[in-house]
Amino acid sequence: MSDPTPADVQAFIEKGLACEHVDVDGDGRHFFATIVSAEFEGTSRVARQRRVYQALGDRMREQIHALSMKTLTPAEWAASPQPATTHHH
């Protein structure tokens, strides 16, 4: 089985979690995800990350060895300064 691409990881997250926005960067081994979901409202950072791991399920353990993530509610996302994106998907 080949290493997942950032697009794969993004698809897995979107499939398992109702997201407003997901952005994943990575090289097949290490990934960085920004995830915006209303499901995160009123939950701690740890609970949010657990929810994302739950969405990824077994694939997480098997394939995605290093995933760091920024989990935000839509309100937090709206309030945070958005970096100007230079890369296109």
PyMOL Python script that loads the backbone (N, CA, C, O; Angstrom):
from pymol import cmd

cmd.read_pdbstr("""\
ATOM      1  N   MET A   1       0.847  -1.188   0.000  1.00  0.00           N
ATOM      2  CA  MET A   1       0.000   0.000   0.000  1.00  0.00           C
ATOM      3  C   MET A   1       0.886   1.243   0.000  1.00  0.00           C
ATOM      4  O   MET A   1       1.809   1.359   0.807  1.00  0.00           O
ATOM      5  N   SER A   2       0.603   2.153  -0.896  1.00  0.00           N
ATOM      6  CA  SER A   2       1.460   3.331  -0.992  1.00  0.00           C
ATOM      7  C   SER A   2       1.117   4.342   0.098  1.00  0.00           C
ATOM      8  O   SER A   2       0.037   4.305   0.686  1.00  0.00           O
ATOM      9  N   ASP A   3       2.044   5.226   0.347  1.00  0.00           N
ATOM     10  CA  ASP A   3       1.817   6.253   1.352  1.00  0.00           C
ATOM     11  C   ASP A   3       0.675   7.162   0.920  1.00  0.00           C
ATOM     12  O   ASP A   3       0.523   7.451  -0.267  1.00  0.00           O
ATOM     13  N   PRO A   4      -0.120   7.609   1.869  1.00  0.00           N
ATOM     14  CA  PRO A   4      -1.220   8.505   1.512  1.00  0.00           C
ATOM     15  C   PRO A   4      -0.689   9.873   1.099  1.00  0.00           C
ATOM     16  O   PRO A   4       0.351  10.315   1.586  1.00  0.00           O
ATOM     17  N   THR A   5      -1.392  10.526   0.219  1.00  0.00           N
ATOM     18  CA  THR A   5      -1.046  11.893  -0.164  1.00  0.00           C
ATOM     19  C   THR A   5      -1.834  12.847   0.736  1.00  0.00           C
ATOM     20  O   THR A   5      -2.797  12.434   1.382  1.00  0.00           O
ATOM     21  N   PRO A   6      -1.436  14.100   0.780  1.00  0.00           N
ATOM     22  CA  PRO A   6      -2.234  15.056   1.558  1.00  0.00           C
ATOM     23  C   PRO A   6      -3.709  15.047   1.137  1.00  0.00           C
ATOM     24  O   PRO A   6      -4.596  15.207   1.976  1.00  0.00           O
ATOM     25  N   ALA A   7      -3.967  14.859  -0.159  1.00  0.00           N
ATOM     26  CA  ALA A   7      -5.354  14.812  -0.639  1.00  0.00           C
ATOM     27  C   ALA A   7      -6.102  13.616  -0.041  1.00  0.00           C
ATOM     28  O   ALA A   7      -7.284  13.719   0.289  1.00  0.00           O
ATOM     29  N   ASP A   8      -5.411  12.490   0.093  1.00  0.00           N
ATOM     30  CA  ASP A   8      -6.024  11.303   0.712  1.00  0.00           C
ATOM     31  C   ASP A   8      -6.414  11.604   2.153  1.00  0.00           C
ATOM     32  O   ASP A   8      -7.534  11.325   2.581  1.00  0.00           O
ATOM     33  N   VAL A   9      -5.475  12.172   2.885  1.00  0.00           N
ATOM     34  CA  VAL A   9      -5.715  12.470   4.296  1.00  0.00           C
ATOM     35  C   VAL A   9      -6.896  13.430   4.423  1.00  0.00           C
ATOM     36  O   VAL A   9      -7.762  13.261   5.282  1.00  0.00           O
ATOM     37  N   GLN A  10      -6.914  14.437   3.555  1.00  0.00           N
ATOM     38  CA  GLN A  10      -7.996  15.412   3.569  1.00  0.00           C
ATOM     39  C   GLN A  10      -9.330  14.718   3.296  1.00  0.00           C
ATOM     40  O   GLN A  10     -10.326  15.007   3.959  1.00  0.00           O
ATOM     41  N   ALA A  11      -9.355  13.812   2.332  1.00  0.00           N
ATOM     42  CA  ALA A  11     -10.586  13.092   2.001  1.00  0.00           C
ATOM     43  C   ALA A  11     -11.058  12.239   3.178  1.00  0.00           C
ATOM     44  O   ALA A  11     -12.253  12.187   3.471  1.00  0.00           O
ATOM     45  N   PHE A  12     -10.124  11.573   3.848  1.00  0.00           N
ATOM     46  CA  PHE A  12     -10.476  10.740   5.003  1.00  0.00           C
ATOM     47  C   PHE A  12     -11.111  11.596   6.100  1.00  0.00           C
ATOM     48  O   PHE A  12     -12.126  11.227   6.691  1.00  0.00           O
ATOM     49  N   ILE A  13     -10.490  12.742   6.356  1.00  0.00           N
ATOM     50  CA  ILE A  13     -11.001  13.622   7.414  1.00  0.00           C
ATOM     51  C   ILE A  13     -12.400  14.124   7.052  1.00  0.00           C
ATOM     52  O   ILE A  13     -13.306  14.119   7.886  1.00  0.00           O
ATOM     53  N   GLU A  14     -12.565  14.557   5.797  1.00  0.00           N
ATOM     54  CA  GLU A  14     -13.858  15.098   5.381  1.00  0.00           C
ATOM     55  C   GLU A  14     -14.946  14.040   5.399  1.00  0.00           C
ATOM     56  O   GLU A  14     -16.117  14.345   5.629  1.00  0.00           O
ATOM     57  N   LYS A  15     -14.555  12.791   5.154  1.00  0.00           N
ATOM     58  CA  LYS A  15     -15.516  11.706   5.154  1.00  0.00           C
ATOM     59  C   LYS A  15     -16.001  11.402   6.570  1.00  0.00           C
ATOM     60  O   LYS A  15     -17.168  11.069   6.774  1.00  0.00           O
ATOM     61  N   GLY A  16     -15.095  11.519   7.549  1.00  0.00           N
ATOM     62  CA  GLY A  16     -15.432  11.125   8.906  1.00  0.00           C
ATOM     63  C   GLY A  16     -15.868  12.254   9.821  1.00  0.00           C
ATOM     64  O   GLY A  16     -16.245  12.020  10.970  1.00  0.00           O
ATOM     65  N   LEU A  17     -15.818  13.484   9.310  1.00  0.00           N
ATOM     66  CA  LEU A  17     -16.079  14.630  10.169  1.00  0.00           C
ATOM     67  C   LEU A  17     -16.745  15.719   9.338  1.00  0.00           C
ATOM     68  O   LEU A  17     -16.323  15.994   8.215  1.00  0.00           O
ATOM     69  N   ALA A  18     -17.779  16.336   9.886  1.00  0.00           N
ATOM     70  CA  ALA A  18     -18.439  17.429   9.164  1.00  0.00           C
ATOM     71  C   ALA A  18     -17.577  18.683   9.273  1.00  0.00           C
ATOM     72  O   ALA A  18     -17.529  19.322  10.324  1.00  0.00           O
ATOM     73  N   CYS A  19     -16.906  19.024   8.198  1.00  0.00           N
ATOM     74  CA  CYS A  19     -15.944  20.134   8.223  1.00  0.00           C
ATOM     75  C   CYS A  19     -16.414  21.291   7.365  1.00  0.00           C
ATOM     76  O   CYS A  19     -17.078  21.107   6.345  1.00  0.00           O
ATOM     77  N   GLU A  20     -16.054  22.482   7.800  1.00  0.00           N
ATOM     78  CA  GLU A  20     -16.274  23.659   6.968  1.00  0.00           C
ATOM     79  C   GLU A  20     -15.061  23.868   6.074  1.00  0.00           C
ATOM     80  O   GLU A  20     -15.176  24.352   4.948  1.00  0.00           O
ATOM     81  N   HIS A  21     -13.907  23.499   6.590  1.00  0.00           N
ATOM     82  CA  HIS A  21     -12.668  23.734   5.851  1.00  0.00           C
ATOM     83  C   HIS A  21     -11.632  22.711   6.307  1.00  0.00           C
ATOM     84  O   HIS A  21     -11.473  22.463   7.502  1.00  0.00           O
ATOM     85  N   VAL A  22     -10.944  22.131   5.357  1.00  0.00           N
ATOM     86  CA  VAL A  22      -9.818  21.246   5.677  1.00  0.00           C
ATOM     87  C   VAL A  22      -8.700  21.565   4.715  1.00  0.00           C
ATOM     88  O   VAL A  22      -8.919  21.691   3.510  1.00  0.00           O
ATOM     89  N   ASP A  23      -7.506  21.694   5.248  1.00  0.00           N
ATOM     90  CA  ASP A  23      -6.345  21.909   4.402  1.00  0.00           C
ATOM     91  C   ASP A  23      -5.234  21.010   4.928  1.00  0.00           C
ATOM     92  O   ASP A  23      -4.903  21.065   6.112  1.00  0.00           O
ATOM     93  N   VAL A  24      -4.664  20.195   4.072  1.00  0.00           N
ATOM     94  CA  VAL A  24      -3.620  19.268   4.511  1.00  0.00           C
ATOM     95  C   VAL A  24      -2.382  19.454   3.648  1.00  0.00           C
ATOM     96  O   VAL A  24      -2.457  19.474   2.419  1.00  0.00           O
ATOM     97  N   ASP A  25      -1.256  19.586   4.305  1.00  0.00           N
ATOM     98  CA  ASP A  25       0.034  19.597   3.618  1.00  0.00           C
ATOM     99  C   ASP A  25       0.833  18.435   4.154  1.00  0.00           C
ATOM    100  O   ASP A  25       0.648  18.026   5.300  1.00  0.00           O
ATOM    101  N   GLY A  26       1.723  17.896   3.335  1.00  0.00           N
ATOM    102  CA  GLY A  26       2.541  16.807   3.847  1.00  0.00           C
ATOM    103  C   GLY A  26       3.348  16.143   2.760  1.00  0.00           C
ATOM    104  O   GLY A  26       3.230  16.471   1.580  1.00  0.00           O
ATOM    105  N   ASP A  27       4.177  15.195   3.183  1.00  0.00           N
ATOM    106  CA  ASP A  27       5.103  14.541   2.255  1.00  0.00           C
ATOM    107  C   ASP A  27       4.926  13.023   2.237  1.00  0.00           C
ATOM    108  O   ASP A  27       5.794  12.303   1.745  1.00  0.00           O
ATOM    109  N   GLY A  28       3.802  12.534   2.771  1.00  0.00           N
ATOM    110  CA  GLY A  28       3.584  11.100   2.801  1.00  0.00           C
ATOM    111  C   GLY A  28       3.924  10.483   4.146  1.00  0.00           C
ATOM    112  O   GLY A  28       3.441   9.399   4.476  1.00  0.00           O
ATOM    113  N   ARG A  29       4.744  11.160   4.916  1.00  0.00           N
ATOM    114  CA  ARG A  29       5.114  10.671   6.243  1.00  0.00           C
ATOM    115  C   ARG A  29       4.662  11.625   7.335  1.00  0.00           C
ATOM    116  O   ARG A  29       4.154  11.207   8.375  1.00  0.00           O
ATOM    117  N   HIS A  30       4.852  12.902   7.085  1.00  0.00           N
ATOM    118  CA  HIS A  30       4.465  13.910   8.067  1.00  0.00           C
ATOM    119  C   HIS A  30       3.442  14.825   7.434  1.00  0.00           C
ATOM    120  O   HIS A  30       3.613  15.309   6.315  1.00  0.00           O
ATOM    121  N   PHE A  31       2.377  15.051   8.176  1.00  0.00           N
ATOM    122  CA  PHE A  31       1.289  15.866   7.661  1.00  0.00           C
ATOM    123  C   PHE A  31       0.959  16.984   8.630  1.00  0.00           C
ATOM    124  O   PHE A  31       1.136  16.861   9.842  1.00  0.00           O
ATOM    125  N   PHE A  32       0.478  18.070   8.066  1.00  0.00           N
ATOM    126  CA  PHE A  32      -0.036  19.145   8.897  1.00  0.00           C
ATOM    127  C   PHE A  32      -1.420  19.493   8.373  1.00  0.00           C
ATOM    128  O   PHE A  32      -1.577  19.843   7.203  1.00  0.00           O
ATOM    129  N   ALA A  33      -2.410  19.398   9.230  1.00  0.00           N
ATOM    130  CA  ALA A  33      -3.785  19.649   8.816  1.00  0.00           C
ATOM    131  C   ALA A  33      -4.382  20.811   9.582  1.00  0.00           C
ATOM    132  O   ALA A  33      -4.193  20.938  10.791  1.00  0.00           O
ATOM    133  N   THR A  34      -5.104  21.655   8.867  1.00  0.00           N
ATOM    134  CA  THR A  34      -5.936  22.682   9.487  1.00  0.00           C
ATOM    135  C   THR A  34      -7.374  22.246   9.263  1.00  0.00           C
ATOM    136  O   THR A  34      -7.807  22.071   8.124  1.00  0.00           O
ATOM    137  N   ILE A  35      -8.106  22.074  10.344  1.00  0.00           N
ATOM    138  CA  ILE A  35      -9.453  21.530  10.261  1.00  0.00           C
ATOM    139  C   ILE A  35     -10.418  22.462  10.972  1.00  0.00           C
ATOM    140  O   ILE A  35     -10.231  22.791  12.143  1.00  0.00           O
ATOM    141  N   VAL A  36     -11.448  22.884  10.257  1.00  0.00           N
ATOM    142  CA  VAL A  36     -12.463  23.771  10.832  1.00  0.00           C
ATOM    143  C   VAL A  36     -13.784  23.010  10.838  1.00  0.00           C
ATOM    144  O   VAL A  36     -14.286  22.611   9.787  1.00  0.00           O
ATOM    145  N   SER A  37     -14.338  22.815  12.027  1.00  0.00           N
ATOM    146  CA  SER A  37     -15.593  22.070  12.138  1.00  0.00           C
ATOM    147  C   SER A  37     -16.459  22.619  13.260  1.00  0.00           C
ATOM    148  O   SER A  37     -15.970  22.951  14.340  1.00  0.00           O
ATOM    149  N   ALA A  38     -17.750  22.708  12.985  1.00  0.00           N
ATOM    150  CA  ALA A  38     -18.691  23.141  14.017  1.00  0.00           C
ATOM    151  C   ALA A  38     -18.771  22.099  15.136  1.00  0.00           C
ATOM    152  O   ALA A  38     -19.190  22.413  16.250  1.00  0.00           O
ATOM    153  N   GLU A  39     -18.372  20.867  14.841  1.00  0.00           N
ATOM    154  CA  GLU A  39     -18.381  19.820  15.873  1.00  0.00           C
ATOM    155  C   GLU A  39     -17.402  20.136  17.005  1.00  0.00           C
ATOM    156  O   GLU A  39     -17.508  19.576  18.097  1.00  0.00           O
ATOM    157  N   PHE A  40     -16.457  21.025  16.743  1.00  0.00           N
ATOM    158  CA  PHE A  40     -15.459  21.357  17.764  1.00  0.00           C
ATOM    159  C   PHE A  40     -15.969  22.359  18.787  1.00  0.00           C
ATOM    160  O   PHE A  40     -15.310  22.593  19.800  1.00  0.00           O
ATOM    161  N   GLU A  41     -17.132  22.954  18.541  1.00  0.00           N
ATOM    162  CA  GLU A  41     -17.681  23.951  19.467  1.00  0.00           C
ATOM    163  C   GLU A  41     -17.749  23.379  20.882  1.00  0.00           C
ATOM    164  O   GLU A  41     -18.291  22.295  21.096  1.00  0.00           O
ATOM    165  N   GLY A  42     -17.202  24.106  21.831  1.00  0.00           N
ATOM    166  CA  GLY A  42     -17.325  23.722  23.229  1.00  0.00           C
ATOM    167  C   GLY A  42     -16.505  22.509  23.652  1.00  0.00           C
ATOM    168  O   GLY A  42     -16.733  21.955  24.728  1.00  0.00           O
ATOM    169  N   THR A  43     -15.553  22.090  22.818  1.00  0.00           N
ATOM    170  CA  THR A  43     -14.723  20.946  23.198  1.00  0.00           C
ATOM    171  C   THR A  43     -13.271  21.375  23.342  1.00  0.00           C
ATOM    172  O   THR A  43     -12.846  22.376  22.766  1.00  0.00           O
ATOM    173  N   SER A  44     -12.527  20.613  24.108  1.00  0.00           N
ATOM    174  CA  SER A  44     -11.115  20.928  24.328  1.00  0.00           C
ATOM    175  C   SER A  44     -10.290  20.516  23.122  1.00  0.00           C
ATOM    176  O   SER A  44     -10.750  19.760  22.266  1.00  0.00           O
ATOM    177  N   ARG A  45      -9.067  21.021  23.065  1.00  0.00           N
ATOM    178  CA  ARG A  45      -8.154  20.674  21.980  1.00  0.00           C
ATOM    179  C   ARG A  45      -7.939  19.163  21.907  1.00  0.00           C
ATOM    180  O   ARG A  45      -7.913  18.587  20.820  1.00  0.00           O
ATOM    181  N   VAL A  46      -7.786  18.531  23.060  1.00  0.00           N
ATOM    182  CA  VAL A  46      -7.563  17.082  23.095  1.00  0.00           C
ATOM    183  C   VAL A  46      -8.770  16.337  22.532  1.00  0.00           C
ATOM    184  O   VAL A  46      -8.620  15.391  21.758  1.00  0.00           O
ATOM    185  N   ALA A  47      -9.962  16.768  22.924  1.00  0.00           N
ATOM    186  CA  ALA A  47     -11.185  16.133  22.427  1.00  0.00           C
ATOM    187  C   ALA A  47     -11.324  16.325  20.918  1.00  0.00           C
ATOM    188  O   ALA A  47     -11.784  15.429  20.212  1.00  0.00           O
ATOM    189  N   ARG A  48     -10.928  17.485  20.437  1.00  0.00           N
ATOM    190  CA  ARG A  48     -10.991  17.757  18.997  1.00  0.00           C
ATOM    191  C   ARG A  48     -10.056  16.827  18.239  1.00  0.00           C
ATOM    192  O   ARG A  48     -10.422  16.259  17.210  1.00  0.00           O
ATOM    193  N   GLN A  49      -8.848  16.682  18.760  1.00  0.00           N
ATOM    194  CA  GLN A  49      -7.874  15.833  18.073  1.00  0.00           C
ATOM    195  C   GLN A  49      -8.326  14.379  18.098  1.00  0.00           C
ATOM    196  O   GLN A  49      -8.158  13.652  17.119  1.00  0.00           O
ATOM    197  N   ARG A  50      -8.898  13.963  19.215  1.00  0.00           N
ATOM    198  CA  ARG A  50      -9.419  12.608  19.322  1.00  0.00           C
ATOM    199  C   ARG A  50     -10.504  12.382  18.274  1.00  0.00           C
ATOM    200  O   ARG A  50     -10.595  11.313  17.671  1.00  0.00           O
ATOM    201  N   ARG A  51     -11.325  13.413  18.070  1.00  0.00           N
ATOM    202  CA  ARG A  51     -12.406  13.323  17.091  1.00  0.00           C
ATOM    203  C   ARG A  51     -11.844  13.141  15.675  1.00  0.00           C
ATOM    204  O   ARG A  51     -12.388  12.377  14.877  1.00  0.00           O
ATOM    205  N   VAL A  52     -10.756  13.848  15.377  1.00  0.00           N
ATOM    206  CA  VAL A  52     -10.134  13.726  14.060  1.00  0.00           C
ATOM    207  C   VAL A  52      -9.522  12.333  13.891  1.00  0.00           C
ATOM    208  O   VAL A  52      -9.674  11.707  12.842  1.00  0.00           O
ATOM    209  N   TYR A  53      -8.829  11.852  14.930  1.00  0.00           N
ATOM    210  CA  TYR A  53      -8.252  10.507  14.863  1.00  0.00           C
ATOM    211  C   TYR A  53      -9.348   9.469  14.661  1.00  0.00           C
ATOM    212  O   TYR A  53      -9.170   8.484  13.945  1.00  0.00           O
ATOM    213  N   GLN A  54     -10.485   9.711  15.308  1.00  0.00           N
ATOM    214  CA  GLN A  54     -11.632   8.822  15.163  1.00  0.00           C
ATOM    215  C   GLN A  54     -12.109   8.812  13.702  1.00  0.00           C
ATOM    216  O   GLN A  54     -12.440   7.762  13.152  1.00  0.00           O
ATOM    217  N   ALA A  55     -12.136   9.989  13.096  1.00  0.00           N
ATOM    218  CA  ALA A  55     -12.553  10.107  11.698  1.00  0.00           C
ATOM    219  C   ALA A  55     -11.582   9.340  10.788  1.00  0.00           C
ATOM    220  O   ALA A  55     -11.992   8.728   9.802  1.00  0.00           O
ATOM    221  N   LEU A  56     -10.313   9.383  11.131  1.00  0.00           N
ATOM    222  CA  LEU A  56      -9.306   8.698  10.317  1.00  0.00           C
ATOM    223  C   LEU A  56      -9.284   7.196  10.584  1.00  0.00           C
ATOM    224  O   LEU A  56      -8.926   6.403   9.713  1.00  0.00           O
ATOM    225  N   GLY A  57      -9.670   6.821  11.789  1.00  0.00           N
ATOM    226  CA  GLY A  57      -9.797   5.403  12.122  1.00  0.00           C
ATOM    227  C   GLY A  57      -8.492   4.623  12.001  1.00  0.00           C
ATOM    228  O   GLY A  57      -7.419   5.122  12.339  1.00  0.00           O
ATOM    229  N   ASP A  58      -8.604   3.391  11.513  1.00  0.00           N
ATOM    230  CA  ASP A  58      -7.442   2.511  11.441  1.00  0.00           C
ATOM    231  C   ASP A  58      -6.376   3.021  10.491  1.00  0.00           C
ATOM    232  O   ASP A  58      -5.192   2.733  10.665  1.00  0.00           O
ATOM    233  N   ARG A  59      -6.794   3.779   9.485  1.00  0.00           N
ATOM    234  CA  ARG A  59      -5.816   4.311   8.539  1.00  0.00           C
ATOM    235  C   ARG A  59      -4.765   5.144   9.247  1.00  0.00           C
ATOM    236  O   ARG A  59      -3.596   5.176   8.861  1.00  0.00           O
ATOM    237  N   MET A  60      -5.221   5.822  10.307  1.00  0.00           N
ATOM    238  CA  MET A  60      -4.322   6.679  11.057  1.00  0.00           C
ATOM    239  C   MET A  60      -3.172   5.864  11.603  1.00  0.00           C
ATOM    240  O   MET A  60      -2.007   6.234  11.459  1.00  0.00           O
ATOM    241  N   ARG A  61      -3.511   4.741  12.239  1.00  0.00           N
ATOM    242  CA  ARG A  61      -2.487   3.927  12.869  1.00  0.00           C
ATOM    243  C   ARG A  61      -1.595   3.257  11.834  1.00  0.00           C
ATOM    244  O   ARG A  61      -0.388   3.120  12.030  1.00  0.00           O
ATOM    245  N   GLU A  62      -2.206   2.843  10.733  1.00  0.00           N
ATOM    246  CA  GLU A  62      -1.435   2.090   9.753  1.00  0.00           C
ATOM    247  C   GLU A  62      -0.558   2.974   8.876  1.00  0.00           C
ATOM    248  O   GLU A  62       0.588   2.634   8.584  1.00  0.00           O
ATOM    249  N   GLN A  63      -1.106   4.103   8.461  1.00  0.00           N
ATOM    250  CA  GLN A  63      -0.454   4.844   7.393  1.00  0.00           C
ATOM    251  C   GLN A  63       0.071   6.219   7.764  1.00  0.00           C
ATOM    252  O   GLN A  63       1.117   6.652   7.281  1.00  0.00           O
ATOM    253  N   ILE A  64      -0.664   6.893   8.620  1.00  0.00           N
ATOM    254  CA  ILE A  64      -0.299   8.283   8.857  1.00  0.00           C
ATOM    255  C   ILE A  64       0.446   8.358  10.176  1.00  0.00           C
ATOM    256  O   ILE A  64      -0.151   8.348  11.253  1.00  0.00           O
ATOM    257  N   HIS A  65       1.742   8.431  10.069  1.00  0.00           N
ATOM    258  CA  HIS A  65       2.566   8.260  11.259  1.00  0.00           C
ATOM    259  C   HIS A  65       2.747   9.545  12.030  1.00  0.00           C
ATOM    260  O   HIS A  65       2.926   9.526  13.248  1.00  0.00           O
ATOM    261  N   ALA A  66       2.702  10.651  11.336  1.00  0.00           N
ATOM    262  CA  ALA A  66       2.864  11.918  12.031  1.00  0.00           C
ATOM    263  C   ALA A  66       1.885  12.924  11.448  1.00  0.00           C
ATOM    264  O   ALA A  66       2.035  13.386  10.317  1.00  0.00           O
ATOM    265  N   LEU A  67       0.890  13.248  12.243  1.00  0.00           N
ATOM    266  CA  LEU A  67      -0.079  14.242  11.809  1.00  0.00           C
ATOM    267  C   LEU A  67      -0.167  15.300  12.891  1.00  0.00           C
ATOM    268  O   LEU A  67      -0.564  15.010  14.020  1.00  0.00           O
ATOM    269  N   SER A  68       0.202  16.519  12.552  1.00  0.00           N
ATOM    270  CA  SER A  68      -0.042  17.586  13.504  1.00  0.00           C
ATOM    271  C   SER A  68      -1.215  18.376  12.950  1.00  0.00           C
ATOM    272  O   SER A  68      -1.360  18.533  11.737  1.00  0.00           O
ATOM    273  N   MET A  69      -2.036  18.860  13.838  1.00  0.00           N
ATOM    274  CA  MET A  69      -3.233  19.521  13.356  1.00  0.00           C
ATOM    275  C   MET A  69      -3.577  20.762  14.151  1.00  0.00           C
ATOM    276  O   MET A  69      -3.263  20.893  15.334  1.00  0.00           O
ATOM    277  N   LYS A  70      -4.237  21.665  13.446  1.00  0.00           N
ATOM    278  CA  LYS A  70      -4.793  22.843  14.074  1.00  0.00           C
ATOM    279  C   LYS A  70      -6.286  22.669  13.937  1.00  0.00           C
ATOM    280  O   LYS A  70      -6.802  22.614  12.821  1.00  0.00           O
ATOM    281  N   THR A  71      -6.999  22.579  15.061  1.00  0.00           N
ATOM    282  CA  THR A  71      -8.437  22.363  15.038  1.00  0.00           C
ATOM    283  C   THR A  71      -9.142  23.631  15.489  1.00  0.00           C
ATOM    284  O   THR A  71      -8.868  24.154  16.569  1.00  0.00           O
ATOM    285  N   LEU A  72     -10.043  24.117  14.662  1.00  0.00           N
ATOM    286  CA  LEU A  72     -10.723  25.378  14.945  1.00  0.00           C
ATOM    287  C   LEU A  72     -12.226  25.253  14.735  1.00  0.00           C
ATOM    288  O   LEU A  72     -12.680  24.475  13.896  1.00  0.00           O
ATOM    289  N   THR A  73     -12.990  26.021  15.497  1.00  0.00           N
ATOM    290  CA  THR A  73     -14.415  26.152  15.207  1.00  0.00           C
ATOM    291  C   THR A  73     -14.545  27.207  14.111  1.00  0.00           C
ATOM    292  O   THR A  73     -13.614  27.979  13.886  1.00  0.00           O
ATOM    293  N   PRO A  74     -15.682  27.248  13.432  1.00  0.00           N
ATOM    294  CA  PRO A  74     -15.862  28.300  12.412  1.00  0.00           C
ATOM    295  C   PRO A  74     -15.625  29.706  12.966  1.00  0.00           C
ATOM    296  O   PRO A  74     -15.064  30.560  12.279  1.00  0.00           O
ATOM    297  N   ALA A  75     -16.054  29.945  14.208  1.00  0.00           N
ATOM    298  CA  ALA A  75     -15.856  31.275  14.812  1.00  0.00           C
ATOM    299  C   ALA A  75     -14.369  31.559  15.038  1.00  0.00           C
ATOM    300  O   ALA A  75     -13.897  32.663  14.768  1.00  0.00           O
ATOM    301  N   GLU A  76     -13.633  30.556  15.537  1.00  0.00           N
ATOM    302  CA  GLU A  76     -12.194  30.737  15.747  1.00  0.00           C
ATOM    303  C   GLU A  76     -11.479  30.955  14.411  1.00  0.00           C
ATOM    304  O   GLU A  76     -10.562  31.768  14.303  1.00  0.00           O
ATOM    305  N   TRP A  77     -11.921  30.212  13.407  1.00  0.00           N
ATOM    306  CA  TRP A  77     -11.340  30.328  12.059  1.00  0.00           C
ATOM    307  C   TRP A  77     -11.567  31.731  11.508  1.00  0.00           C
ATOM    308  O   TRP A  77     -10.661  32.342  10.942  1.00  0.00           O
ATOM    309  N   ALA A  78     -12.790  32.233  11.683  1.00  0.00           N
ATOM    310  CA  ALA A  78     -13.130  33.568  11.186  1.00  0.00           C
ATOM    311  C   ALA A  78     -12.298  34.637  11.895  1.00  0.00           C
ATOM    312  O   ALA A  78     -11.953  35.661  11.305  1.00  0.00           O
ATOM    313  N   ALA A  79     -11.979  34.386  13.177  1.00  0.00           N
ATOM    314  CA  ALA A  79     -11.254  35.374  13.970  1.00  0.00           C
ATOM    315  C   ALA A  79      -9.741  35.304  13.765  1.00  0.00           C
ATOM    316  O   ALA A  79      -9.023  36.246  14.101  1.00  0.00           O
ATOM    317  N   SER A  80      -9.257  34.190  13.215  1.00  0.00           N
ATOM    318  CA  SER A  80      -7.807  34.051  13.078  1.00  0.00           C
ATOM    319  C   SER A  80      -7.346  34.666  11.760  1.00  0.00           C
ATOM    320  O   SER A  80      -8.043  34.586  10.748  1.00  0.00           O
ATOM    321  N   PRO A  81      -6.172  35.277  11.782  1.00  0.00           N
ATOM    322  CA  PRO A  81      -5.672  35.876  10.543  1.00  0.00           C
ATOM    323  C   PRO A  81      -5.359  34.774   9.531  1.00  0.00           C
ATOM    324  O   PRO A  81      -4.675  33.804   9.861  1.00  0.00           O
ATOM    325  N   GLN A  82      -5.846  34.916   8.328  1.00  0.00           N
ATOM    326  CA  GLN A  82      -5.615  33.897   7.310  1.00  0.00           C
ATOM    327  C   GLN A  82      -4.317  34.185   6.571  1.00  0.00           C
ATOM    328  O   GLN A  82      -4.107  35.294   6.081  1.00  0.00           O
ATOM    329  N   PRO A  83      -3.451  33.186   6.493  1.00  0.00           N
ATOM    330  CA  PRO A  83      -2.234  33.386   5.712  1.00  0.00           C
ATOM    331  C   PRO A  83      -2.599  33.460   4.231  1.00  0.00           C
ATOM    332  O   PRO A  83      -3.513  32.774   3.774  1.00  0.00           O
ATOM    333  N   ALA A  84      -1.896  34.279   3.504  1.00  0.00           N
ATOM    334  CA  ALA A  84      -2.134  34.339   2.076  1.00  0.00           C
ATOM    335  C   ALA A  84      -1.623  33.028   1.470  1.00  0.00           C
ATOM    336  O   ALA A  84      -0.444  32.702   1.607  1.00  0.00           O
ATOM    337  N   THR A  85      -2.475  32.300   0.822  1.00  0.00           N
ATOM    338  CA  THR A  85      -2.052  31.022   0.265  1.00  0.00           C
ATOM    339  C   THR A  85      -1.432  31.233  -1.099  1.00  0.00           C
ATOM    340  O   THR A  85      -1.995  31.908  -1.961  1.00  0.00           O
ATOM    341  N   THR A  86      -0.278  30.652  -1.276  1.00  0.00           N
ATOM    342  CA  THR A  86       0.418  30.787  -2.549  1.00  0.00           C
ATOM    343  C   THR A  86       0.297  29.513  -3.357  1.00  0.00           C
ATOM    344  O   THR A  86       0.450  29.542  -4.578  1.00  0.00           O
ATOM    345  N   HIS A  87       0.021  28.383  -2.694  1.00  0.00           N
ATOM    346  CA  HIS A  87      -0.100  27.129  -3.442  1.00  0.00           C
ATOM    347  C   HIS A  87      -1.548  26.849  -3.787  1.00  0.00           C
ATOM    348  O   HIS A  87      -2.454  27.147  -3.009  1.00  0.00           O
ATOM    349  N   HIS A  88      -1.757  26.277  -4.952  1.00  0.00           N
ATOM    350  CA  HIS A  88      -3.098  25.969  -5.413  1.00  0.00           C
ATOM    351  C   HIS A  88      -3.335  24.490  -5.350  1.00  0.00           C
ATOM    352  O   HIS A  88      -2.412  23.700  -5.551  1.00  0.00           O
ATOM    353  N   HIS A  89      -4.563  24.100  -5.072  1.00  0.00           N
ATOM    354  CA  HIS A  89      -4.887  22.657  -5.006  1.00  0.00           C
ATOM    355  C   HIS A  89      -5.430  22.201  -6.332  1.00  0.00           C
ATOM    356  O   HIS A  89      -5.764  21.027  -6.492  1.00  0.00           O
TER     357      HIS A  89
END
""", "prot")
cmd.dss("prot")
cmd.show_as("cartoon", "prot")
cmd.util.cbc("prot")
cmd.orient("prot")
